[in-house]
């Protein structure tokens, strides 16, 4: 899993935006995208030094959205579900989020959707669709740990802004990684 952390300043974003806009080195789209460094996939415990807060939220929410679908479809007990099955899980998830949170489905994850999705309330709504209690508990725990860790990497100075969460961060991140490696190993095994 990609755990995004905010480590890019506003000035850096502006510089990268100008490079993207002007393309001073006449690069291809892929080279340019690599130069300005948006969101890319890396293993869970690594943080990415070039992300702003918005893209952290979007990247993490996208990953949780996939986990939610997998849990609704009980992927942990299936081998290679069909495309139709996956589509039905996504439809069920979108329907539930719309009903419980008034969250309309989006074609591409955006910041507002991401922030609304990454709440305990959203996890509870999804848990109503997850068949087994054991899996529901794992999902609740995953979201709870995520929400406890989030203030630390969103803070400019965590020791001043959220000292309590900072003290628990090491334990929480280890527990988060353990949970991904056990309850969600069908998705993150060896990552």
C-alpha positions, 0 to 999 in steps of 0.5 A: 500500500502507498502511504502518502505523506506531505513533504512538498512545499507550496513553492515546489508545487508552483515550480513543478506546475510551471515546468508542466505548463511550459515544458522547457526541456521539450520532453514527452508526456511521460518524461514530463510527468516523471519530472513533476512527480505526481502520485506514483505507487511504492510499497506501504512503508515508504513515503514519497518526498514530492506530494502535496496534501491533496494528492496524499488524500487522493492516493490513500482514498483510492487505495481504501476504495479498492480495499472496500470493494475487495472486502464487499466481494470477499476477495480473500477467499476467492481466486481471480474474480471476474470483471463482472463480479468486481463491477457488481461490488463497485456498484454496491459500494457506490450505492451504499456510499450514496445512500449512507453518506450522500456521496455521489460516485466519481469517475476520477478520485478528487480531494473532496470525495477522498476526504469524505471517504476517509472517515469512520462513518464511511467505514461503518457504511461499508461494513454493512455490506461486508458479510463476516464480523471478523472482516468488518472488525479488520476494516474498522481497525484499519480506518481507525489506525489511518485516522490516528496517523493522518494528523502526524503527516498532515502537520507542519510541526507534529511535535507542537500540533499533535504531540499525542498522535506523534507519540502513538505514531510508531506503534500505530504504523506498525500495527497498520503494517501488521494488519495489512500483512495479515488480514489483508495479505491477499492484497499486500502479501510481500509488499 
